[in-house]
Amino acid sequence: MDSMFITDHKAGRRRARPASLQLKTRVLVALSVLSLCAFLPADAPAQGTANASRTISLQRGRAGGVASIPQETLLRIMRAEDERRWDLNDLGILLSDANASVRRRAALAAGRIGDEAAVASLSAMLLREANEDARAMAAFALGEIESASGADALLGVLRMSKSGEVRARAVEALGKIAAALPQAQDARRQELGEAILSALSAEQRQPKPDRGVVMMALTAALRARPTNAAKTVALYLASTDARVRADAANTLARLRAKEATERLRQLLTTDTDAVVRANAARALGAAEDQSSFDALLLRSTTDADERVRTSAVRALASLKDARAAAPLLQRGETLLASYIAARAKGAPRPSELNELLEIATTVGRTLAGTNNETAVGFLRRLRDAFELSAPEVEIAFARVAPVVYVRERPFNNFSSRAALMQRWQSVSSIAQGLGEIAAITSETGGNSAVSLQADAQMILRTLANNAGTPPLAMPDVLRAVAAYKPLDLAEVLRGKLSASDTIVRATAAELLGELPADPQTARALSEALPKSLEEPLNDAALSILDALARQQSLEAFNTIKTALEVPDYIVRRRAASLLKANARSDAPSRVETVATQNKLADYQRALARTGQRVIAQVVTDKGQFTIELLPDEAPLNVDNFVVLARRKFFDGVTFHRVVPNFVIQGGDPRGDGNGGPGYQIRCEINMIPYARGAVGMALSGKDTGGSQWFVTHSPQPHLDGGYTVFGRVVEGMEIVDRIARGDRILGVRVLEGRQAAGWRPAARRP
């Protein structure tokens, strides 16, 4: 459930509120703005007091200073967060506490809970709070709630506040709110987007632009996507600050902007910062700028930094220029020889694997349907080296030479190859290759295409019906079958709703939801739901609920209502959302509360680390890297990681996902990106940015974390405020850079107390 959907992973949206409550909140906010805008404070810090006998430290979200909060108060806040419970007479009172640190922490809790009822209080706090840090947190919290009713207060402080930190968080919040607005409110989204661009333009005119405001506004622009955003963003490609240039290029890439390509080509060719060059390559690829071909090709094969090379290779795939193939194949042969030699010496998955997979993908894109013999020979050798376990290679092979692909090894008597069938990765990869044939042949048509589709479908049907097909591979087999749209697809998928594996049932339900409504399907989904509601993993339950809603029948909606009473908060929330979206019922208040699995002892254990250093040493096939965990910023996420590590949960688990210049991701005991510890933990979104080496919790929606975590190769500002940062790599980033998909975590050692206090990076030891 906690697989991070990633090139742009989907964070779950906050639950919607009744229109009457939204209107009431907007009125309160409007009154607050009118009465308080004229009295904005001078952002001077307020003096706070701690009147409890025992206090613990709480680090600020930005560098500098440590404030004290009474332990009892922090426990009270943590419980409210964990139960997703906003109460004006509980957390609401703490927003006016004499201690500025308490006010700041209570504001963060309100944002994490995400209840729109907190918007009025946070807006008032934003406008009249004297402490800069607390005001900034109020702005951050409004962004986390994503309610349009908080936008007016944010616009007010963005125009009038003299605090760079407050304005930075206000513009960040406006980006999040704009991104969450429904299509019907596009005019309001454009209004917020224009305010973001105005903030960027205003900083551009300053002799010394505020770095924080600029960086937050660049990311806000990619979220809000206002019209003509690229023109303003492109101005920052000329910044003297490498991080600003990189963020500007990142925004242009995600906007798929075609402006500023000449300047991006200059950065790609001459910039001394590798991340800037890599992001420039991405932006040029997203713009499909054919004039960048020569520069991209040069960087893809000669740049000293792998992040730049892989980004350039991906960009070439977008250009689909066949001239790229020969140089990339030459580079690929060199890497493959090095890979094979290293494997022969017993090396665990040499890091060349990452670049080879990128080259294979681009070769498949640039030589699609050509039957290029050189490419086919290279891809065959890759298949042998990777033991048919790389879907990128299978898909590329199928694209370049579909007829050759289907009619050669291993498809001759495929189901009898016992050794191959036992490796789920191989079956999954081959299924994905066969599924690609459907897309390729649909473009060409003709008798040969029909014959090729029939051959591919026959192999896939054999896999789908074979009891020996590994369950972990079955989801990709079903997706491949569905790609051909056979007449009996619904029947095939309904048969998989009784599978023992949760993810197989989830996949079958998801695919059924994409088909036309059918009474038999509605009945089969209704019968499959009770079993799925009882499982620790809720993937199947969520997919079945979504598919039932698409049936648009009374029986289906009555079945959805049964999920309103289950213990799993995420399932209840999904059921309520589906019923409301279809105007079927008002969900009971029970949906809005959470029966958390945490007990008092769990909270106390997590809080005991606050203000303390906690170190995790991760030993892998490639070596060791060290994470400094952040218990002040994400106490329950850190506690969860520590508990799992000490249970040896991570021992032997692979890094199942590696995307060069993005992340490495591990912690899934299944190894397919769908596994977890059998429970979910809530998000603890904080202000820590996703810089290089940030450690975050992977999600498949809000509050769906568990055991999967990731480390960033480079800054990823679009992840800020969407995924919990609970650590940062402080030693061994060169090891992180060498991790390849399939490398194992051999063990995780956690250091606390004196051990952690005395730890220093190796380079700093005497």
C-alpha positions in Angstrom: 0.0 0.0 0.0 2.9 2.3 0.5 4.5 2.2 -2.9 5.5 5.7 -3.9 3.8 6.3 -7.3 6.6 8.2 -8.6 7.6 10.1 -11.3 5.0 12.3 -9.8 3.6 10.3 -6.9 0.1 10.9 -6.0 -0.4 12.1 -2.4 -3.9 11.5 -1.1 -6.2 14.5 -1.1 -7.7 15.8 2.1 -11.3 14.8 2.7 -13.9 17.2 1.3 -16.1 19.3 3.6 -19.8 20.1 3.3 -20.4 23.3 1.3 -22.1 25.0 4.2 -19.1 24.6 6.4 -16.8 25.8 3.6 -19.0 28.9 3.3 -19.0 29.5 7.0 -15.2 29.3 7.1 -14.8 31.6 4.1 -16.9 34.3 5.9 -14.9 34.0 9.1 -11.6 34.3 7.1 -12.9 37.3 5.2 -13.8 39.1 8.4 -10.4 38.3 9.9 -8.7 39.6 6.8 -10.7 42.9 6.8 -10.1 43.5 10.5 -6.4 42.5 10.7 -4.7 43.4 7.4 -4.1 47.0 8.7 -2.4 45.7 11.8 0.1 43.3 10.5 2.9 42.8 13.1 6.5 43.7 12.7 7.4 40.0 12.8 9.3 40.4 16.1 9.7 37.2 18.1 7.4 36.8 21.1 8.7 35.6 24.5 7.3 32.3 25.6 7.3 30.6 28.9 7.3 26.9 29.9 5.4 26.4 33.2 5.7 22.6 33.4 8.3 21.0 35.6 9.6 18.8 32.8 10.2 20.0 29.3 11.8 18.5 26.1 13.4 20.2 23.2 11.7 20.7 19.8 13.9 21.7 16.9 12.6 24.3 14.5 11.8 23.3 10.9 14.5 25.7 9.7 18.1 26.1 11.0 18.7 27.9 14.2 17.5 27.7 17.7 15.7 25.2 19.9 12.5 26.0 21.8 11.0 24.2 24.8 7.6 22.7 25.0 6.1 21.0 28.0 6.1 17.3 27.5 2.4 17.0 28.5 1.5 19.6 25.9 3.5 17.8 23.1 1.9 14.5 24.0 -1.5 16.2 23.8 -0.7 17.6 20.4 0.7 14.3 19.1 -2.4 12.4 20.1 -4.7 14.9 18.4 -2.6 14.5 15.2 -2.6 10.8 15.4 -6.4 10.7 15.8 -6.8 13.3 13.0 -8.9 15.3 15.6 -9.2 19.1 15.3 -11.0 20.6 18.3 -11.3 24.4 18.7 -11.3 23.9 22.5 -8.2 21.7 22.4 -5.6 22.4 19.7 -7.5 25.7 18.9 -6.7 27.0 22.4 -3.0 26.1 22.0 -2.8 28.5 19.0 -3.1 31.3 21.5 -0.6 29.8 24.1 1.9 32.1 25.7 4.7 30.0 24.4 5.4 30.7 20.8 6.9 27.2 20.3 3.6 25.7 21.4 1.6 27.9 19.1 3.9 26.9 16.2 3.6 23.2 17.0 -0.2 23.4 17.3 -0.4 25.1 14.0 1.6 22.3 12.4 -0.7 19.8 14.0 -3.7 21.6 12.5 -2.2 21.4 9.1 -1.4 17.7 9.4 -4.9 16.9 10.5 -6.2 18.7 7.5 -9.6 19.7 8.9 -11.0 22.7 7.1 -12.6 23.8 10.4 -9.1 25.0 11.4 -8.7 27.4 8.6 -10.3 30.4 10.3 -8.1 30.0 13.4 -5.0 29.5 11.3 -5.8 32.5 9.1 -6.3 34.7 12.2 -3.0 33.5 13.6 -1.2 34.2 10.3 -2.4 37.8 10.3 -1.8 38.8 13.9 0.8 36.4 15.3 3.9 38.3 16.5 6.4 35.4 16.2 7.8 35.0 12.7 8.3 31.2 13.0 4.8 30.7 14.3 3.4 32.8 11.5 5.4 30.9 8.9 4.0 27.7 10.3 0.4 29.0 10.1 1.0 29.6 6.4 2.5 26.2 6.0 -0.5 24.6 7.7 -3.0 26.4 5.5 -1.2 24.9 2.5 -1.4 21.5 4.0 -5.2 21.8 4.5 -5.4 22.8 0.8 -8.7 24.8 1.3 -9.5 27.7 -1.0 -11.0 29.4 2.1 -7.4 30.0 3.4 -6.2 31.8 0.3 -7.3 35.3 1.2 -5.2 35.5 4.3 -2.2 34.0 2.5 -2.6 36.6 -0.3 -2.7 39.3 2.3 0.5 38.4 4.0 2.2 37.7 0.7 1.5 41.3 -0.3 2.2 43.0 3.0 4.5 41.0 5.3 8.2 42.0 5.5 9.3 38.6 6.7 10.9 36.6 4.0 10.2 33.3 5.8 6.5 34.2 6.1 6.2 35.2 2.5 8.0 32.1 1.4 5.6 29.8 3.2 2.6 31.8 2.1 3.5 31.4 -1.6 4.2 27.7 -1.0 0.8 27.3 0.5 -0.9 29.1 -2.4 0.7 26.7 -4.8 -0.7 23.7 -2.9 -4.2 25.3 -2.7 -4.2 26.1 -6.4 -3.2 22.6 -7.3 -6.1 21.1 -5.2 -8.8 23.3 -6.7 -11.3 21.5 -8.9 -11.5 22.3 -12.6 -14.7 24.3 -12.0 -12.6 26.8 -10.1 -10.0 27.4 -12.8 -10.5 31.2 -12.6 -9.6 31.1 -8.9 -6.6 28.9 -9.6 -5.4 31.3 -12.2 -5.8 34.2 -9.7 -3.6 32.4 -7.2 -1.1 31.5 -9.9 -0.8 35.1 -10.9 -0.1 36.0 -7.3 2.7 33.4 -7.3 4.2 34.8 -10.5 3.9 38.4 -9.1 5.9 37.3 -6.1 8.6 35.8 -8.4 8.7 39.0 -10.5 8.9 41.2 -7.5 11.9 39.3 -6.2 13.6 39.5 -9.6 13.5 43.3 -9.3 15.2 43.3 -5.9 19.0 43.9 -5.7 19.2 40.8 -3.6 16.2 38.5 -4.1 15.1 36.5 -1.1 16.3 33.0 -1.8 13.6 31.3 0.2 10.7 33.2 -1.5 12.2 32.5 -4.9 12.6 28.7 -4.4 9.2 28.3 -2.8 7.6 30.4 -5.6 9.3 28.3 -8.3 7.8 25.1 -6.9 4.4 26.8 -6.3 4.4 27.8 -10.0 4.7 24.2 -11.1 1.9 23.2 -8.8 -0.5 26.0 -9.8 0.5 26.0 -13.5 -0.7 29.5 -14.2 -0.9 30.7 -17.8 2.4 32.1 -19.1 4.3 30.9 -16.0 7.3 29.8 -18.1 8.2 33.3 -19.1 8.6 34.4 -15.5 10.3 31.2 -14.3 12.8 31.3 -17.1 14.2 34.6 -15.7 15.8 32.6 -12.9 17.8 30.4 -15.2 20.3 33.3 -15.1 20.6 33.3 -11.3 24.0 33.2 -9.8 22.7 30.6 -7.3 23.0 27.1 -8.7 20.2 25.8 -6.7 17.8 28.5 -8.0 18.9 27.7 -11.6 18.3 24.0 -10.9 14.8 24.6 -9.4 13.9 26.9 -12.3 14.8 24.2 -14.8 12.9 21.6 -12.8 9.8 23.8 -12.9 10.1 24.3 -16.7 10.5 20.5 -17.1 7.4 19.8 -15.2 5.5 22.5 -17.0 6.7 21.0 -20.3 7.5 24.6 -21.3 8.9 25.3 -24.7 10.2 28.7 -23.7 13.9 29.4 -22.8 15.2 26.4 -24.7 18.3 28.4 -25.9 19.2 29.3 -22.3 18.6 25.7 -21.2 21.0 24.4 -23.9 23.6 26.8 -22.6 23.2 25.5 -19.1 23.3 21.9 -20.3 26.6 22.6 -22.1 28.5 25.0 -19.8 27.0 25.0 -16.3 29.5 23.7 -13.6 26.7 22.3 -11.4 25.7 18.7 -12.3 22.1 19.1 -11.0 21.6 22.2 -13.2 22.9 20.3 -16.2 20.7 17.3 -15.4 17.5 19.5 -14.9 18.3 21.4 -18.1 18.4 18.1 -20.0 15.1 17.1 -18.5 13.5 20.4 -19.4 14.7 20.1 -23.0 13.4 16.6 -23.3 10.0 17.7 -21.9 9.9 20.5 -24.4 10.8 18.0 -27.2 13.3 20.5 -28.4 14.8 19.0 -31.5 17.5 21.7 -31.7 19.0 20.2 -28.5 19.8 16.9 -30.0 23.5 17.3 -30.4 24.0 18.8 -26.9 21.9 16.1 -25.3 23.7 13.3 -27.2 27.1 14.7 -26.1 26.1 14.8 -22.5 24.4 11.4 -22.6 27.8 9.7 -23.4 30.5 12.0 -22.0 29.3 13.9 -19.0 31.3 13.0 -15.8 28.2 12.8 -13.7 25.8 9.9 -14.0 22.8 12.0 -13.1 23.4 14.2 -16.1 24.0 11.3 -18.4 20.8 9.5 -17.5 18.8 12.7 -17.7 20.2 13.3 -21.1 19.4 9.7 -22.2 15.8 10.1 -21.1 15.5 13.4 -22.9 16.7 11.8 -26.1 13.9 9.2 -25.7 11.5 12.1 -25.9 13.0 13.4 -29.1 12.7 9.9 -30.8 15.5 10.7 -33.2 17.0 7.5 -34.6 20.5 9.2 -34.9 20.9 8.7 -31.1 20.8 5.0 -31.3 24.3 4.2 -32.6 26.2 6.3 -30.1 24.0 5.0 -27.2 24.5 1.4 -28.3 28.2 2.0 -28.4 28.1 3.4 -24.9 25.8 0.6 -23.9 28.2 -2.1 -25.1 31.1 -0.5 -23.1 28.9 -0.5 -19.9 27.7 -4.0 -20.5 31.2 -5.3 -20.8 32.1 -3.6 -17.6 28.9 -5.0 -15.9 29.6 -8.6 -17.0 33.2 -8.4 -15.9 32.2 -7.1 -12.5 29.6 -9.8 -12.1 32.1 -12.5 -13.0 34.2 -11.3 -10.1 31.2 -11.7 -7.8 30.2 -8.0 -7.6 26.6 -7.4 -6.6 24.7 -5.7 -9.4 27.3 -3.2 -10.6 25.9 0.4 -10.8 26.2 0.3 -14.6 22.8 -1.4 -14.4 21.1 1.9 -13.8 22.5 3.5 -16.9 22.1 0.4 -19.1 18.4 0.3 -18.3 18.0 4.0 -19.3 19.9 3.3 -22.6 17.7 0.3 -23.4 14.5 2.3 -22.9 15.7 5.1 -25.2 16.9 2.6 -27.9 13.4 1.1 -27.8 11.9 4.6 -28.3 14.2 5.7 -31.1 14.3 2.5 -33.1 10.7 1.3 -32.6 9.6 -1.1 -35.4 12.9 -0.9 -37.2 14.1 -4.5 -36.5 17.6 -3.0 -36.2 20.0 -6.0 -35.9 22.6 -4.1 -33.8 19.9 -3.1 -31.3 18.4 -6.6 -31.2 21.8 -8.1 -30.6 22.5 -5.6 -27.7 19.1 -6.3 -26.1 19.6 -10.0 -26.3 22.9 -9.7 -24.5 21.2 -7.5 -21.9 18.5 -10.1 -21.4 21.1 -12.8 -20.7 23.1 -10.5 -18.4 20.0 -9.6 -16.4 18.4 -13.1 -16.6 15.2 -11.8 -18.2 14.4 -9.8 -15.1 14.4 -6.2 -16.4 11.1 -5.0 -17.8 12.9 -2.1 -19.5 14.8 -4.5 -21.7 11.8 -6.6 -22.5 9.7 -3.6 -23.5 12.5 -2.2 -25.6 13.0 -5.5 -27.4 9.3 -5.8 -28.1 9.2 -2.2 -29.5 12.3 -2.6 -31.8 11.5 -6.0 -33.2 8.0 -7.3 -32.1 7.9 -10.3 -34.4 11.4 -11.4 -33.4 10.6 -10.9 -29.7 7.5 -13.1 -29.7 8.9 -15.9 -31.7 12.2 -16.6 -29.9 13.5 -17.7 -26.6 12.0 -18.0 -24.0 8.5 -18.3 -25.4 9.0 -21.7 -26.9 7.2 -23.9 -24.4 7.4 -21.1 -21.9 5.2 -22.6 -19.2 7.4 -25.7 -18.9 10.5 -23.7 -18.0 10.2 -24.4 -14.3 13.3 -22.4 -13.3 12.1 -19.3 -15.2 8.6 -19.6 -13.8 9.9 -19.6 -10.3 11.4 -16.1 -10.7 8.5 -13.7 -10.5 10.7 -10.8 -11.7 11.3 -12.7 -15.0 7.6 -13.6 -15.5 6.6 -10.0 -14.7 9.2 -8.5 -17.1 8.2 -10.8 -20.0 4.5 -10.1 -19.4 5.2 -6.4 -19.7 7.1 -7.0 -22.9 4.2 -8.9 -24.3 1.8 -6.3 -23.2 3.8 -3.7 -25.2 3.0 -5.6 -28.4 -0.6 -4.6 -28.1 0.3 -0.9 -28.3 2.7 -1.4 -31.1 0.5 -3.5 -33.3 -2.6 -1.3 -32.8 -0.7 1.4 -34.6 0.3 -0.7 -37.6 -2.7 -3.0 -38.2 -3.0 -5.6 -40.9 -3.0 -9.4 -40.9 0.5 -9.7 -39.6 -0.4 -7.5 -36.6 -3.5 -9.7 -35.9 -1.3 -12.8 -36.0 1.3 -11.3 -33.7 -1.4 -10.3 -31.2 -2.7 -13.8 -31.3 0.7 -15.3 -30.5 1.3 -12.8 -27.6 -2.2 -13.3 -26.2 -1.8 -17.1 -26.2 1.4 -16.8 -24.1 -0.3 -14.4 -21.7 -3.4 -16.6 -21.4 -1.1 -19.5 -20.5 0.4 -17.4 -17.7 -2.9 -16.1 -16.5 -4.4 -19.6 -16.2 -1.3 -21.4 -14.9 -1.4 -22.1 -11.2 2.4 -22.0 -11.2 2.6 -18.4 -12.2 4.1 -16.5 -9.3 1.4 -14.3 -7.5 3.9 -11.4 -7.5 4.0 -11.5 -11.3 0.2 -12.0 -11.9 -0.7 -8.2 -11.7 1.5 -7.5 -14.6 0.2 -10.5 -16.5 -3.4 -9.2 -16.0 -2.5 -5.7 -17.2 -0.8 -7.2 -20.3 -3.9 -9.3 -21.0 -6.1 -6.2 -20.5 -4.0 -4.3 -23.0 -5.5 -6.5 -25.8 -9.1 -5.8 -24.7 -10.3 -9.4 -25.3 -14.1 -10.0 -25.3 -13.9 -12.2 -22.2 -11.7 -9.8 -20.2 -14.4 -9.1 -17.5 -14.8 -12.9 -17.0 -11.0 -13.4 -16.7 -10.7 -10.6 -14.2 -13.8 -11.6 -12.1 -12.1 -15.0 -11.7 -9.1 -13.3 -10.1 -11.2 -11.6 -7.4 -11.0 -14.8 -5.4 -7.1 -15.0 -5.6 -5.3 -15.4 -2.3 -2.9 -12.6 -3.0 -4.2 -9.1 -2.1 -2.5 -7.3 -4.9 -3.8 -9.7 -7.5 -7.3 -9.0 -6.3 -6.6 -5.3 -6.2 -5.3 -5.3 -9.8 -8.3 -7.3 -11.0 -10.7 -4.9 -9.4 -8.9 -1.9 -10.7 -9.1 -3.2 -14.3 -12.7 -4.2 -13.9 -13.4 -0.6 -12.9 -12.1 0.5 -16.3 -14.6 -1.6 -18.1 -18.3 -0.8 -18.8 -20.6 -1.4 -15.9 -22.0 -4.9 -15.7 -24.4 -6.6 -13.2 -22.2 -9.7 -13.0 -19.2 -7.5 -12.2 -21.1 -5.6 -9.6 -22.1 -8.8 -7.9 -18.6 -10.3 -8.0 -17.1 -7.2 -6.5 -19.7 -7.1 -3.8 -18.9 -10.7 -2.9 -15.2 -10.0 -2.9 -15.3 -7.0 -0.6 -15.9 -8.6 2.8 -12.8 -10.8 2.7 -10.7 -7.8 1.6 -12.0 -5.6 4.4 -10.6 -8.0 6.9 -7.0 -8.0 5.6 -4.1 -6.0 7.1 -3.3 -4.6 3.6 -6.1 -2.5 2.3 -5.2 -2.4 -1.4 -7.8 -4.8 -2.5 -10.5 -3.2 -0.4 -9.8 0.3 -1.8 -9.7 -0.9 -5.4 -12.9 -2.9 -5.0 -14.6 0.2 -3.6 -13.5 2.3 -6.5 -14.7 -0.3 -9.0 -18.0 -0.6 -7.2 -18.6 3.1 -7.5 -18.2 2.9 -11.2 -20.9 0.3 -11.5 -23.5 3.0 -10.6 -26.0 0.5 -9.2 -28.0 0.5 -6.0 -26.4 -2.9 -5.1 -23.0 -1.5 -5.5 -23.6 1.6 -3.4 -25.2 -0.4 -0.7 -22.1 -2.6 -0.6 -19.9 0.5 -0.3 -21.9 1.7 2.7 -20.8 -1.5 4.6 -17.2 -0.1 4.5 -18.2 2.9 6.6 -18.1 0.9 9.8 -14.7 -0.9 9.4 -11.8 -0.1 11.7 -9.5 1.0 8.8 -9.8 4.8 8.7 -8.4 5.0 5.1 -11.1 2.6 3.9 -13.8 4.4 5.7 -12.6 7.7 4.2 -12.6 6.3 0.7 -16.1 4.8 1.1 -17.5 8.1 2.4 -15.8 10.1 -0.4 -17.3 7.8 -3.1 -20.7 8.0 -1.6 -20.6 11.8 -1.3 -19.2 12.1 -4.8 -22.2 10.2 -6.1 -24.7 12.0 -3.9 -25.7 8.7 -2.3 -25.5 9.5 1.4 -23.9 11.6 4.2 -21.2 9.7 5.9 -21.5 9.3 9.6 -19.2 11.2 11.9 -17.3 8.0 12.7 -15.6 8.4 9.3 -13.9 11.5 10.6 -12.1 10.0 13.6 -9.3 7.5 13.9 -8.9 4.6 16.3 -5.1 4.8 16.3 -3.1 1.7 17.0 -0.7 3.7 19.2 -0.8 3.5 22.9 0.5 5.9 25.6 3.7 3.9 25.8 4.3 4.3 22.0 3.9 8.1 22.2 6.2 8.3 25.2 8.8 6.2 23.5 8.7 8.4 20.4 8.8 11.6 22.5 11.7 10.4 24.5 13.9 10.9 21.4 12.9 14.5 21.0 16.0 16.7 21.2 18.2 13.6 21.0 20.4 12.3 18.2 19.4 9.1 16.5 21.6 7.4 14.0 20.8 4.5 11.6 23.6 2.7 9.9 22.3 0.9 6.8 24.5 -1.9 5.5 23.9 -2.9 1.9 25.5 -5.1 -0.8 27.4 -2.0 -1.9 28.6 -0.8 1.5 27.2 1.3 4.3 25.5 4.6 4.5 24.4 6.5 7.6 21.1 8.3 8.2 20.6 10.9 10.9 16.9 10.4 11.9 14.8 13.4 12.8 12.7 12.6 15.8 11.8 16.2 16.4 10.3 16.6 13.0 8.6 13.2 12.5 8.6 11.4 15.9 6.2 8.6 15.0 7.8 7.9 11.6 11.2 7.7 13.2 9.8 5.4 15.9 8.3 3.2 13.3 11.6 3.0 11.4 13.5 2.2 14.6 11.1 -0.5 15.7 11.2 -2.2 12.3 15.0 -2.0 12.1 15.3 -3.6 15.6 12.9 -6.3 14.6 15.3 -6.9 11.6 12.4 -6.3 9.3 14.6 -4.7 6.7 17.3 -7.4 6.7 17.5 -9.0 3.3 14.9 -6.7 1.7 15.9 -5.2 -1.6 15.9 -1.7 -3.1 13.1 -2.5 -5.5 13.1 0.8 -7.2 16.0 2.9 -8.4 15.6 6.0 -10.6 18.9 7.7 -11.3 18.9 11.4 -10.4 15.7 10.8 -8.4 15.5 8.2 -5.7 16.4 4.8 -4.4 13.5 3.1 -2.7 13.4 0.0 -0.4 11.6 -1.5 2.6 9.1 -3.6 0.8 9.2 -7.3 2.0 7.3 -8.4 -1.2 9.9 -6.7 -3.4 7.3 -5.6 -6.0 6.6 -2.1 -4.6 3.2 -3.2 -3.0 4.3 -4.5 0.3 4.4 -3.2 3.9 4.4 -4.2 7.5 0.7 -5.0 7.6 -0.4 -1.6 8.9 -0.3 2.1 7.9 1.1 5.1 9.8 0.1 8.7 9.4 2.1 11.3 7.6 4.1 13.8 9.6 4.6 16.4 6.9 7.2 19.0 7.9 9.3 21.9 6.6 12.4 19.8 6.0 13.2 20.1 2.2 13.9 17.2 -0.1 17.5 18.1 -0.6 20.1 15.6 -1.8 20.2 12.7 0.7 16.8 13.4 2.2 15.1 10.3 3.6 11.3 10.1 3.1 8.4 7.8 3.6 6.9 6.3 0.5 3.1 6.6 0.1 0.2 5.5 -2.1 -2.0 8.2 -0.7 -2.3 10.3 2.5 -1.4 8.4 5.7 -0.5 5.2 3.9 3.2 5.0 5.0 4.5 1.8 6.5 7.9 0.3 5.8 8.9 1.7 2.4 11.3 4.6 2.4 13.4 6.4 -0.1 16.6 8.5 -0.4 16.8 11.4 -2.9 19.8 11.6 -5.3 19.3 15.3 -5.9 17.0 18.1 -4.7 13.3 17.3 -5.4 11.4 20.4 -4.4 8.1 19.1 -5.9 8.1 16.5 -3.1 8.3 19.1 -0.3 5.3 19.2 1.9 3.8 16.1 0.3 5.9 13.2 1.8 7.3 13.0 5.3 11.0 13.7 5.6 12.2 11.7 8.6 16.0 11.6 8.1 18.9 12.6 6.0 22.0 10.8 4.8 25.1 12.2 6.7 27.7 9.8 5.5 28.0 7.4 2.5 26.0 9.3 -0.3 28.5 7.7 -2.7 27.1 4.4 -1.6 23.6 5.6 -2.2 24.6 6.7 -5.7 25.9 3.2 -6.5 22.8 1.3 -5.4 21.2 -0.6 -8.2 17.7 -2.1 -8.4 17.8 -5.5 -6.6 20.6 -4.6 -4.2 19.9 -5.8 -0.7 19.7 -4.2 2.7 21.9 -6.5 4.8 21.0 -4.9 8.1 20.2 -1.6 9.9 21.8 -0.7 13.2 20.3 2.1 15.2 22.4 4.2 17.6 20.8 6.2 20.4 21.9 7.8 23.6 25.6 7.9 24.2 26.4 5.9 21.1 24.6 8.4 18.8 26.0 11.4 20.7 29.5 10.2 20.1 29.1 9.3 16.4 30.9 11.3 13.9 31.3 10.9 10.1 34.5 8.9 9.3 36.1 11.9 7.5 35.9 14.0 10.6 37.3 11.4 13.0 40.8 12.1 14.3 
